């Protein structure tokens, strides 16, 4: 990913709001537990998940389980105690994963004190699947999130990966 892409992504996250229509969409599409997971995310992660959803629908995808997965695929970025990863850490994650992946993995493996965001970030995709299962999401939706976390490409994860990479 280019620096320009990441800067665009950062400014979209900082300035992106959620419209009333999008809130209604989330309420209508998600089960109550999934809606709770969506609402726990900070606005910038909600915005990102909505952008992934919109990318999928514009591309013609109408599988409700795939679209629900898009809306909560980053819910694992919220720590068990409700803390959210500060936005400024995201730039650090990108730089470290690109230029110092061993250091990123080490920080994620520690995950204590000021390194807690690294641990949450590194595990967020698997955590999203676990959280979805905990709130009673259908097994098929949990499977989409598990497969997405493991990068198992199939008819449902391929479009989710594609849309996520564009947002």
C-alpha positions as CSV (number, residue, x, y, z in Angstrom):
1,X,0.0,0.0,0.0
2,X,1.3,3.4,-0.9
3,X,1.9,6.3,1.5
4,X,-0.7,8.3,-0.4
5,X,-3.3,5.6,0.1
6,X,-2.6,5.4,3.9
7,X,-2.8,9.2,4.2
8,X,-6.2,9.2,2.4
9,X,-7.3,6.4,4.7
10,X,-6.2,8.3,7.8
11,X,-8.0,11.5,6.8
12,X,-11.1,9.6,5.9
13,X,-11.1,8.0,9.3
14,X,-10.5,11.3,11.1
15,X,-13.2,13.2,9.2
16,X,-15.6,10.5,8.4
17,X,-19.0,10.7,10.0
18,X,-21.8,8.2,10.2
19,X,-25.1,9.3,8.7
20,X,-28.5,8.6,10.3
21,X,-29.3,6.4,7.3
22,X,-26.2,4.4,8.0
23,X,-27.1,4.0,11.6
24,X,-30.5,2.8,10.6
25,X,-28.9,0.4,8.1
26,X,-26.8,-1.1,10.9
27,X,-29.8,-1.5,13.2
28,X,-31.8,-3.2,10.5
29,X,-29.1,-5.5,9.2
30,X,-27.3,-6.6,12.4
31,X,-28.7,-8.8,15.2
32,X,-28.7,-7.1,18.6
33,X,-25.4,-8.6,19.8
34,X,-23.7,-7.7,16.5
35,X,-25.1,-4.2,16.7
36,X,-23.5,-3.9,20.2
37,X,-20.2,-5.0,18.7
38,X,-20.5,-2.4,15.9
39,X,-21.5,0.3,18.4
40,X,-18.5,-0.4,20.7
41,X,-16.1,0.4,17.9
42,X,-14.8,3.9,17.6
43,X,-16.4,6.0,14.9
44,X,-13.3,5.7,12.5
45,X,-13.6,1.9,12.7
46,X,-17.4,2.1,12.2
47,X,-16.8,4.3,9.2
48,X,-14.3,1.9,7.7
49,X,-16.6,-1.1,8.2
50,X,-19.5,0.9,6.6
51,X,-17.2,1.8,3.7
52,X,-16.3,-1.9,3.2
53,X,-20.1,-2.7,3.3
54,X,-20.8,0.0,0.7
55,X,-18.0,-1.2,-1.6
56,X,-19.5,-4.7,-1.5
57,X,-23.0,-3.5,-2.2
58,X,-21.8,-1.2,-5.1
59,X,-20.1,-4.3,-6.5
60,X,-23.4,-6.2,-6.5
61,X,-23.0,-8.3,-3.4
62,X,-26.2,-8.9,-1.5
63,X,-25.4,-11.9,0.7
64,X,-26.7,-10.7,4.1
65,X,-24.2,-12.7,6.0
66,X,-21.3,-11.3,4.0
67,X,-22.6,-7.8,4.5
68,X,-23.1,-8.3,8.3
69,X,-19.5,-9.7,8.4
70,X,-18.3,-6.5,6.7
71,X,-20.0,-4.4,9.3
72,X,-18.3,-6.1,12.3
73,X,-15.1,-7.5,10.8
74,X,-13.0,-5.0,12.9
75,X,-14.9,-5.3,16.2
76,X,-12.0,-7.2,17.6
77,X,-10.0,-4.0,17.8
78,X,-11.9,-3.2,21.0
79,X,-10.2,-4.6,24.0
80,X,-12.1,-6.8,26.5
81,X,-12.3,-3.9,28.9
82,X,-13.8,-1.6,26.2
83,X,-10.6,0.4,25.4
84,X,-10.2,1.3,21.8
85,X,-6.9,1.6,20.0
86,X,-6.0,5.2,19.7
87,X,-6.0,6.3,16.0
88,X,-2.3,7.4,16.1
89,X,-1.2,3.8,16.8
90,X,-2.5,2.8,13.3
91,X,0.3,4.6,11.6
92,X,2.8,3.0,13.8
93,X,1.3,-0.5,13.0
94,X,1.6,0.2,9.3
95,X,5.2,1.4,9.5
96,X,6.3,-1.4,11.8
97,X,4.6,-4.2,9.9
98,X,6.3,-3.0,6.7
99,X,9.8,-2.1,8.0
100,X,10.2,-3.9,11.3
101,X,7.8,-6.9,11.3
102,X,9.8,-8.7,14.0
103,X,9.5,-5.7,16.3
104,X,5.7,-5.5,15.6
105,X,5.3,-9.2,16.5
106,X,7.4,-8.7,19.6
107,X,5.3,-5.7,20.7
108,X,2.1,-7.7,19.9
109,X,3.4,-10.7,21.9
110,X,4.1,-8.5,24.9
111,X,0.8,-6.5,24.7
112,X,1.2,-5.0,28.2
113,X,1.3,-1.4,29.4
114,X,1.7,1.0,26.5
115,X,2.0,-2.0,24.1
116,X,-1.5,-3.3,24.8
117,X,-2.8,-1.8,21.4
118,X,-0.3,-4.1,19.6
119,X,-1.7,-7.2,21.2
120,X,-5.3,-6.2,20.4
121,X,-4.5,-5.2,16.9
122,X,-2.5,-8.3,16.1
123,X,-5.4,-10.6,17.2
124,X,-8.3,-8.4,16.1
125,X,-9.5,-10.6,13.2
126,X,-9.6,-13.8,15.3
127,X,-11.1,-11.8,18.2
128,X,-13.9,-10.5,15.8
129,X,-14.9,-14.1,15.0
130,X,-14.8,-15.1,18.7
131,X,-16.9,-12.0,19.7
132,X,-19.4,-12.7,17.0
133,X,-19.8,-16.3,18.2
134,X,-20.1,-15.0,21.8
135,X,-23.0,-12.7,20.9
136,X,-24.9,-15.5,19.1
137,X,-24.1,-14.7,15.4
138,X,-25.1,-17.5,13.0
139,X,-22.3,-20.1,12.6
140,X,-22.0,-19.2,8.9
141,X,-21.2,-15.6,9.8
142,X,-18.7,-16.7,12.4
143,X,-17.1,-19.0,9.7
144,X,-16.8,-16.0,7.3
145,X,-14.9,-14.1,10.0
146,X,-12.8,-17.1,10.9
147,X,-11.9,-17.8,7.3
148,X,-11.2,-14.1,6.8
149,X,-8.8,-14.1,9.9
150,X,-7.0,-17.1,8.5
151,X,-7.0,-15.7,4.9
152,X,-8.8,-18.8,3.6
153,X,-10.0,-17.5,0.3
154,X,-13.5,-18.7,-0.7
155,X,-16.7,-17.3,-2.2
156,X,-17.4,-15.1,0.8
157,X,-13.9,-14.1,2.1
158,X,-12.6,-13.1,-1.4
159,X,-15.0,-10.2,-1.7
160,X,-14.5,-9.2,1.9
161,X,-10.7,-9.1,1.5
162,X,-11.1,-7.2,-1.8
163,X,-13.4,-4.6,-0.3
164,X,-11.3,-4.2,2.9
165,X,-8.2,-3.6,0.8
166,X,-9.9,-0.8,-1.0
167,X,-10.9,1.0,2.2
